[in-house]
Amino acid sequence: MAEEPFSDRLKRLEDRIAKAKSTREPPRSHRGEFTQGSLAWRMVTELVVGMALGLAIGLGLDALFGTRPVFLVVFALLGFAGGVRTMLRTAEEVKRGRGEAALMNRPAGKAPDDADEE
């Protein structure tokens, strides 16, 4: 039995690949969708950045004025408070269904409900 020409086998393979690609569903776009994990990482990042900024400002002022732990402690506490406040604001956005963090709870294509605005 003679072997088929290479070009015929290649054409059949291309047809099979095209058929498989057409039956496969397209990949979902993750743009604008947030998961609970990404929301948690956002909140952790907000807290860490607040603390880091407070520590940096405190260290800088202590170095500038020559008072070692005073400004470091004060601004570390202020940075922590600012980070917690930002986390609470993000949680409130999710609760009210507004903001980019709230997109994780909304079905695709659904607009935010404006009936609960104050």
MIKOL-265944 format. One record per residue (C-alpha): x, y negated, z; chain; residue number from 1. Coordinates in nm, 3 decimals, padded with zeros to 5 digits. Layout:
N
@X X Y Y Z Z chaine A num NUM
...
END
This chain:
118
@X 00.000 Y 00.000 Z 00.000 chaine A num 1
@X 00.140 Y -00.334 Z -00.105 chaine A num 2
@X 00.182 Y -00.608 Z 00.150 chaine A num 3
@X -00.026 Y -00.923 Z 00.104 chaine A num 4
@X 00.159 Y -01.229 Z -00.015 chaine A num 5
@X 00.285 Y -01.454 Z 00.264 chaine A num 6
@X 00.074 Y -01.752 Z 00.154 chaine A num 7
@X -00.253 Y -01.550 Z 00.183 chaine A num 8
@X -00.168 Y -01.438 Z 00.536 chaine A num 9
@X -00.072 Y -01.792 Z 00.629 chaine A num 10
@X -00.402 Y -01.927 Z 00.490 chaine A num 11
@X -00.602 Y -01.670 Z 00.692 chaine A num 12
@X -00.411 Y -01.762 Z 01.006 chaine A num 13
@X -00.477 Y -02.133 Z 00.952 chaine A num 14
@X -00.848 Y -02.058 Z 00.904 chaine A num 15
@X -00.858 Y -01.857 Z 01.229 chaine A num 16
@X -00.682 Y -02.139 Z 01.418 chaine A num 17
@X -00.922 Y -02.400 Z 01.276 chaine A num 18
@X -01.222 Y -02.184 Z 01.373 chaine A num 19
@X -01.088 Y -02.138 Z 01.726 chaine A num 20
@X -01.028 Y -02.512 Z 01.764 chaine A num 21
@X -01.378 Y -02.599 Z 01.642 chaine A num 22
@X -01.548 Y -02.361 Z 01.888 chaine A num 23
@X -01.343 Y -02.482 Z 02.184 chaine A num 24
@X -01.512 Y -02.767 Z 02.371 chaine A num 25
@X -01.322 Y -03.096 Z 02.373 chaine A num 26
@X -01.126 Y -03.184 Z 02.686 chaine A num 27
@X -01.309 Y -03.403 Z 02.932 chaine A num 28
@X -01.187 Y -03.755 Z 02.971 chaine A num 29
@X -01.083 Y -03.827 Z 03.327 chaine A num 30
@X -01.084 Y -04.198 Z 03.272 chaine A num 31
@X -01.296 Y -04.374 Z 03.531 chaine A num 32
@X -01.352 Y -04.057 Z 03.733 chaine A num 33
@X -01.219 Y -04.028 Z 04.083 chaine A num 34
@X -01.203 Y -03.722 Z 04.302 chaine A num 35
@X -01.210 Y -03.710 Z 04.679 chaine A num 36
@X -00.840 Y -03.629 Z 04.674 chaine A num 37
@X -00.754 Y -03.939 Z 04.475 chaine A num 38
@X -00.969 Y -04.149 Z 04.706 chaine A num 39
@X -00.789 Y -04.002 Z 05.009 chaine A num 40
@X -00.449 Y -04.075 Z 04.856 chaine A num 41
@X -00.561 Y -04.430 Z 04.781 chaine A num 42
@X -00.659 Y -04.482 Z 05.143 chaine A num 43
@X -00.333 Y -04.332 Z 05.274 chaine A num 44
@X -00.137 Y -04.552 Z 05.036 chaine A num 45
@X -00.324 Y -04.860 Z 05.157 chaine A num 46
@X -00.234 Y -04.778 Z 05.517 chaine A num 47
@X 00.133 Y -04.704 Z 05.440 chaine A num 48
@X 00.175 Y -05.018 Z 05.230 chaine A num 49
@X 00.024 Y -05.230 Z 05.507 chaine A num 50
@X 00.262 Y -05.079 Z 05.760 chaine A num 51
@X 00.563 Y -05.115 Z 05.528 chaine A num 52
@X 00.487 Y -05.480 Z 05.457 chaine A num 53
@X 00.445 Y -05.552 Z 05.827 chaine A num 54
@X 00.773 Y -05.380 Z 05.910 chaine A num 55
@X 00.957 Y -05.559 Z 05.630 chaine A num 56
@X 00.827 Y -05.901 Z 05.732 chaine A num 57
@X 00.903 Y -05.829 Z 06.099 chaine A num 58
@X 01.258 Y -05.714 Z 06.025 chaine A num 59
@X 01.314 Y -06.016 Z 05.804 chaine A num 60
@X 01.195 Y -06.261 Z 06.067 chaine A num 61
@X 01.394 Y -06.087 Z 06.339 chaine A num 62
@X 01.707 Y -06.110 Z 06.125 chaine A num 63
@X 01.636 Y -06.475 Z 06.046 chaine A num 64
@X 01.577 Y -06.582 Z 06.407 chaine A num 65
@X 01.805 Y -06.330 Z 06.580 chaine A num 66
@X 01.527 Y -06.181 Z 06.794 chaine A num 67
@X 01.551 Y -05.808 Z 06.737 chaine A num 68
@X 01.229 Y -05.628 Z 06.838 chaine A num 69
@X 00.979 Y -05.911 Z 06.884 chaine A num 70
@X 00.865 Y -05.985 Z 06.528 chaine A num 71
@X 00.914 Y -05.623 Z 06.424 chaine A num 72
@X 00.659 Y -05.502 Z 06.679 chaine A num 73
@X 00.413 Y -05.785 Z 06.616 chaine A num 74
@X 00.415 Y -05.751 Z 06.238 chaine A num 75
@X 00.413 Y -05.370 Z 06.250 chaine A num 76
@X 00.089 Y -05.391 Z 06.449 chaine A num 77
@X -00.049 Y -05.656 Z 06.212 chaine A num 78
@X 00.046 Y -05.442 Z 05.911 chaine A num 79
@X -00.127 Y -05.140 Z 06.066 chaine A num 80
@X -00.439 Y -05.347 Z 06.135 chaine A num 81
@X -00.437 Y -05.480 Z 05.779 chaine A num 82
@X -00.398 Y -05.130 Z 05.636 chaine A num 83
@X -00.687 Y -04.997 Z 05.846 chaine A num 84
@X -00.903 Y -05.293 Z 05.745 chaine A num 85
@X -00.833 Y -05.226 Z 05.377 chaine A num 86
@X -00.914 Y -04.857 Z 05.424 chaine A num 87
@X -01.245 Y -04.948 Z 05.588 chaine A num 88
@X -01.325 Y -05.183 Z 05.300 chaine A num 89
@X -01.264 Y -04.900 Z 05.053 chaine A num 90
@X -01.485 Y -04.667 Z 05.256 chaine A num 91
@X -01.758 Y -04.932 Z 05.254 chaine A num 92
@X -01.734 Y -04.959 Z 04.873 chaine A num 93
@X -01.788 Y -04.584 Z 04.846 chaine A num 94
@X -02.077 Y -04.597 Z 05.092 chaine A num 95
@X -02.254 Y -04.875 Z 04.903 chaine A num 96
@X -02.178 Y -04.724 Z 04.562 chaine A num 97
@X -01.972 Y -05.014 Z 04.435 chaine A num 98
@X -01.617 Y -05.052 Z 04.315 chaine A num 99
@X -01.385 Y -04.809 Z 04.143 chaine A num 100
@X -01.371 Y -04.581 Z 04.445 chaine A num 101
@X -01.745 Y -04.522 Z 04.425 chaine A num 102
@X -01.719 Y -04.376 Z 04.074 chaine A num 103
@X -01.634 Y -04.036 Z 04.220 chaine A num 104
@X -01.991 Y -03.998 Z 04.354 chaine A num 105
@X -02.170 Y -04.125 Z 04.043 chaine A num 106
@X -02.273 Y -03.895 Z 03.756 chaine A num 107
@X -02.116 Y -03.980 Z 03.420 chaine A num 108
@X -02.288 Y -04.263 Z 03.239 chaine A num 109
@X -02.500 Y -04.374 Z 03.535 chaine A num 110
@X -02.486 Y -04.741 Z 03.623 chaine A num 111
@X -02.455 Y -04.859 Z 03.983 chaine A num 112
@X -02.784 Y -04.925 Z 04.160 chaine A num 113
@X -02.829 Y -05.297 Z 04.220 chaine A num 114
@X -03.138 Y -05.255 Z 04.439 chaine A num 115
@X -02.934 Y -05.236 Z 04.761 chaine A num 116
@X -02.755 Y -05.569 Z 04.713 chaine A num 117
@X -02.788 Y -05.817 Z 04.994 chaine A num 118
END
